[in-house]
Each structure stands twice: as structure tokens, then as C-alpha cells.
């Protein structure tokens, strides 16, 4: 199905690749850029993750192969954010056996990592409430039906001290773009851009606001 992967550009130009020449021609407004790249919605106050149009349907083997080729450039791009988790998450345990499509993350292929404080995450529904300092990291990439592959955002959930945010269950949500730029962070820069994360995860209040990997891709 996928015959080629577009060449991975230098990390400094990932942003220009993600928001392509066509996007710049569409105008400087973020919404215009997003729509030109197959996304929909207003990135200044989205109601959900931007959805990938015409995503490819890969086997686990194909998805794993693509991830191996993107792995290093994704890490290099996220590291530019200077977020400590972005620099270290690939050294944490990964709890999925292969990248899988996440409908709640816009049809992107994703991977689930957790830091040592979040080790109970590997128990999935039996994880209970995770402690302060627990961090879940989910990197992502997109694959279109025409074979175009691109890194996607890095999504982070960090359990903060009690009282940080009642409505989020004291979780702080962060989204880092492939070029290392910060899209938004709960109670931080562009916090309004990640408010929808709180609303979505609130549906999982009984499981400490956590969603879990589909059973077919869980690492035992």
C-alpha cells in the first residue's frame, strides 16, 4: 500500500514541512494553515484533535517500520521544546507493541510511553490512581493514502500536586508540535488550546482520567 516515505527534512525545517508552501499561500492564519494540510477546526480554540483526512490503513508491521524511520527525527524535533519529558520519553517503557490508529487523536498513529512514576499504567484498567509526577507521553505520526508520511504532535499528561486543577483530576496536558513549538499547556502558554483535552479525559474520571491502549496492541 505504501510505496515510499517522503524524505525527512532537517529538524529545523520540520515546521515548514508540516505547514507546507500551500498552507502559507492560503494565508497566515493558523486555521488556514491547518485546513490546507488536511486538518479542520480552529487551532486557537479547538474542540477536538485535528483530524487527518484520508488516513492510510496499515498493518502493524508497516506502522512499526515507518515509526523506526521517523523515530530519531521525531525525538530531535520534540527536544527543541526543551521540555524535559520531550527529551527523555523515548527511554521510558513503551506499552504498545506497534503504532496504532487513535480515533481520539485525529486518526494519527500513536505510541504510549510512561515514566517510572507511572509504571502502574502498564496494568491498564487496574492501574488505579497514578501518583504525583506520573507522566504519560504519546507521540504521533500521520500516513495518508497517497503515501505521504509526517511526524505529528507529542501529547503529554503529567499528574500535578493535589489542588492543581479539580476538573482535570490534577493532570496537566501539554501538546508539542513536531518542530518543538508549544501548541498549548494547561495553566500555561496557550492553555485554551488544550482545554478540549480536559473535557475529553473527564469522561474517564473513574479511571483517573486515563484512556488505555486497545487490547490488540497491549504489551504484556
Residue pairs with C-beta under 8 A, 6 or more apart in sequence:
1 56
1 57
1 58
1 62
2 56
2 58
2 62
2 66
2 143
2 147
2 149
3 147
4 147
5 66
5 69
5 147
5 149
6 147
6 148
6 149
6 150
8 69
8 70
8 73
9 16
9 17
11 73
11 76
11 77
11 80
11 179
11 180
12 179
14 73
14 77
14 151
14 178
14 179
15 177
15 178
15 179
15 181
17 150
18 37
18 150
18 151
18 177
18 178
18 179
19 33
19 36
19 37
20 36
20 37
22 36
22 37
23 32
23 33
23 34
23 36
23 37
24 33
25 36
26 32
26 33
26 35
26 36
27 33
30 42
30 43
30 44
31 41
31 42
31 43
31 44
34 40
34 41
34 43
34 50
38 52
38 53
38 54
38 144
39 50
39 51
39 52
39 53
39 106
40 50
40 51
40 53
41 47
41 48
41 50
41 51
43 50
43 183
43 193
44 192
44 193
45 192
45 193
45 195
46 193
46 196
47 196
48 106
48 196
48 200
49 104
49 105
49 106
49 108
49 196
50 106
51 106
51 107
52 106
52 107
52 108
52 142
52 144
53 144
54 144
54 145
54 146
55 101
55 107
55 108
55 142
55 143
55 144
55 145
56 143
56 144
56 145
56 147
57 101
58 66
58 109
58 143
60 97
60 98
60 99
60 100
60 217
61 98
63 98
63 99
63 100
63 109
63 143
64 98
64 99
66 99
66 109
66 141
66 143
66 149
67 98
67 99
67 109
67 111
67 141
70 141
70 149
70 151
71 90
73 151
74 139
74 141
74 151
74 154
74 178
75 90
77 151
77 177
77 178
77 179
77 180
78 86
78 87
78 139
78 154
78 176
78 178
78 180
79 86
79 87
79 180
80 179
80 180
80 181
81 176
81 180
81 181
81 182
82 180
83 156
83 174
83 176
83 182
85 115
85 135
85 137
85 156
85 158
85 174
86 137
86 154
86 156
86 176
86 180
88 115
89 113
89 115
89 135
89 137
89 139
89 154
89 156
90 113
92 113
92 114
92 115
92 116
92 137
93 113
93 114
93 119
93 122
94 111
94 112
94 113
94 219
95 112
95 113
95 114
95 121
95 122
95 213
95 218
95 219
96 110
96 111
96 112
96 213
96 217
96 218
96 219
97 217
97 218
97 219
98 217
99 109
99 110
99 111
99 141
100 109
100 110
100 213
100 214
100 216
100 217
101 107
101 108
101 109
101 110
102 108
102 109
102 110
102 138
102 140
104 200
104 211
105 138
105 140
105 155
107 142
108 140
108 141
108 142
108 152
109 140
109 141
109 142
109 143
110 138
110 139
110 140
110 155
111 138
111 139
111 140
112 121
112 136
112 137
112 138
112 213
113 136
113 137
113 138
113 139
114 121
114 122
114 134
114 135
114 136
114 137
115 133
115 134
115 135
115 137
117 130
117 131
117 132
117 133
117 134
117 135
117 159
118 130
118 134
118 135
118 136
118 159
120 127
120 128
120 130
120 134
121 127
121 130
121 134
121 136
121 210
122 219
124 212
124 213
124 218
125 207
125 212
127 207
127 208
127 210
128 208
129 208
130 159
130 208
130 210
131 159
132 159
132 160
132 161
132 162
132 170
133 158
133 159
134 158
134 159
135 156
135 157
135 158
135 159
136 156
136 157
136 210
137 154
137 155
137 156
138 154
138 155
138 156
139 152
139 154
139 155
140 151
140 152
140 153
140 154
140 155
141 149
141 150
141 151
141 152
142 148
142 149
142 150
142 152
143 149
150 178
151 178
152 178
153 175
153 176
153 177
153 178
153 183
154 175
154 176
155 173
155 174
155 175
155 197
156 172
156 173
156 174
156 175
156 176
157 171
157 172
157 173
157 201
157 209
157 210
158 171
158 172
158 174
159 170
159 171
159 172
160 170
160 171
160 172
161 170
162 170
163 170
164 170
164 172
164 187
165 171
165 172
165 186
165 187
165 198
167 198
167 202
168 186
168 198
168 201
168 202
168 209
169 201
169 202
169 205
169 208
169 209
171 186
171 198
171 201
171 209
172 185
172 186
172 187
172 188
173 184
173 185
173 186
173 194
173 197
173 198
173 201
174 182
174 184
174 185
174 186
174 188
174 194
175 182
175 183
175 184
175 185
175 193
175 194
175 197
176 182
176 183
177 183
182 188
182 189
182 190
183 190
183 193
183 194
184 190
184 191
184 192
184 193
184 194
185 191
185 194
186 194
186 197
186 198
201 209
201 210
201 211
202 209
204 210
204 211
212 218
